[in-house]
Amino acid sequence: MKTLTTNGITIQVENHFLKEESQPNEGRFCHAYRITILNESSRTVQLMSRHWKIQDSNGSAREVKGDGVIGQQPTLMPGQTHQYVSWCPLETDIGEMSGTYQMRDVNTEEVFEVVVPAFRLLYPPRQN
């Protein structure tokens, strides 16, 4: 599990290979990831948007930007957590994801960034 705290918001990432969704012989490698967002600050915050950077081992890179996460813009009071699961397809057996969330303090309207720790997307036979 990868964990990183930025501005009092802790992001934990767990990921695994989706064998049933993948077709390695056809260059399709799918990975699921679970994100846990923990508000360890003293303020109430709302996740407004996400920005992902996805890199695979052939040098291809793409970015994904959008409002919220999986159609939600969760609000977290101090001590609350939000968890969601999503997935990412790759054309190669090795890749990496990293990103940021744009958060908003609901009381002051201050907008700030929270870093999602980089994590590897690895086809299990490549783990040797």
C-alpha positions as CSV (number, residue, x, y, z in Angstrom):
1,M,0.0,0.0,0.0
2,K,1.2,3.5,-0.9
3,T,0.4,6.3,1.6
4,L,1.1,10.1,1.4
5,T,-0.2,13.0,3.4
6,T,-0.5,16.5,1.9
7,N,-2.1,19.5,3.7
8,G,-3.6,17.2,6.4
9,I,-5.3,14.9,3.8
10,T,-3.9,11.3,3.7
11,I,-4.2,9.3,0.5
12,Q,-3.8,5.5,0.6
13,V,-3.6,3.4,-2.6
14,E,-3.9,-0.3,-3.0
15,N,-3.9,-1.9,-6.4
16,H,-4.1,-5.3,-8.1
17,F,-4.1,-6.8,-11.5
18,L,-7.5,-7.7,-13.0
19,K,-6.9,-11.1,-14.6
20,E,-10.5,-11.6,-15.8
21,E,-10.6,-8.3,-17.6
22,S,-7.2,-8.5,-19.2
23,Q,-6.0,-10.1,-22.4
24,P,-2.2,-10.0,-22.3
25,N,-1.8,-11.7,-25.7
26,E,-3.7,-8.8,-27.2
27,G,-1.9,-6.0,-25.2
28,R,-4.7,-5.4,-22.7
29,F,-3.6,-5.3,-19.0
30,C,-6.2,-4.0,-16.6
31,H,-5.6,-3.0,-13.0
32,A,-7.9,-2.0,-10.2
33,Y,-7.0,0.5,-7.5
34,R,-8.7,1.4,-4.2
35,I,-8.2,4.9,-2.9
36,T,-8.8,5.8,0.7
37,I,-9.0,9.5,1.5
38,L,-8.6,10.4,5.2
39,N,-9.2,14.0,6.4
40,E,-6.7,14.4,9.2
41,S,-7.0,18.1,9.2
42,S,-9.2,20.3,11.4
43,R,-11.2,21.6,8.5
44,T,-14.1,20.3,6.4
45,V,-13.0,19.7,2.8
46,Q,-14.6,18.7,-0.5
47,L,-12.9,16.9,-3.3
48,M,-13.6,18.9,-6.4
49,S,-11.5,17.3,-9.2
50,R,-8.8,14.8,-10.1
51,H,-5.8,14.8,-12.4
52,W,-4.2,11.5,-13.2
53,K,-0.9,10.9,-15.1
54,I,-0.7,7.4,-16.5
55,Q,2.5,6.1,-18.0
56,D,3.2,2.7,-19.6
57,S,6.5,0.9,-20.3
58,N,6.5,1.8,-24.0
59,G,6.8,5.5,-23.2
60,S,3.2,6.3,-23.8
61,A,1.7,8.8,-21.4
62,R,-1.8,10.1,-20.9
63,E,-3.6,12.4,-18.6
64,V,-7.1,12.1,-17.2
65,K,-8.8,15.2,-15.7
66,G,-12.3,15.6,-14.5
67,D,-14.7,16.6,-11.7
68,G,-14.7,14.5,-8.6
69,V,-14.0,10.8,-8.5
70,I,-16.3,8.1,-10.0
71,G,-19.1,10.7,-10.3
72,Q,-18.8,12.0,-6.8
73,Q,-17.4,15.1,-5.1
74,P,-17.4,13.9,-1.5
75,T,-17.2,16.2,1.5
76,L,-15.2,15.0,4.5
77,M,-15.4,16.5,8.0
78,P,-12.3,16.2,10.2
79,G,-11.6,12.5,10.9
80,Q,-13.9,11.2,8.1
81,T,-12.8,8.9,5.2
82,H,-14.0,8.3,1.7
83,Q,-13.1,5.2,-0.2
84,Y,-13.6,4.3,-3.9
85,V,-12.5,1.7,-6.4
86,S,-11.7,2.4,-10.0
87,W,-9.5,0.8,-12.7
88,C,-7.0,1.5,-15.5
89,P,-6.3,-0.3,-18.7
90,L,-2.8,-0.4,-20.1
91,E,-1.3,-1.6,-23.4
92,T,1.9,-2.9,-21.7
93,D,2.6,-5.2,-18.8
94,I,4.2,-2.4,-16.7
95,G,2.9,1.1,-15.9
96,E,2.6,3.8,-13.3
97,M,-0.1,6.1,-12.1
98,S,0.3,9.3,-10.1
99,G,-1.9,12.3,-9.6
100,T,-3.5,15.0,-7.6
101,Y,-6.9,16.0,-6.2
102,Q,-8.1,19.5,-6.0
103,M,-9.7,20.0,-2.6
104,R,-11.8,23.0,-1.3
105,D,-12.1,24.1,2.3
106,V,-15.9,24.4,2.6
107,N,-15.8,27.2,5.2
108,T,-13.1,29.5,3.7
109,E,-13.5,28.4,0.0
110,E,-9.7,28.0,-0.2
111,V,-8.7,25.6,-2.9
112,F,-5.6,23.4,-2.4
113,E,-3.9,20.4,-4.0
114,V,-3.5,16.9,-2.5
115,V,-0.9,14.6,-4.0
116,V,-1.8,11.0,-4.8
117,P,1.3,8.8,-4.3
118,A,2.7,7.2,-7.5
119,F,2.0,3.5,-7.7
120,R,3.1,0.8,-10.2
121,L,0.8,-1.2,-12.3
122,L,2.5,-4.6,-12.8
123,Y,1.4,-7.7,-14.6
124,P,2.0,-10.5,-12.0
125,P,4.5,-12.6,-14.1
126,R,6.7,-9.5,-14.3
127,Q,7.1,-9.4,-10.5
128,N,10.2,-11.7,-10.6
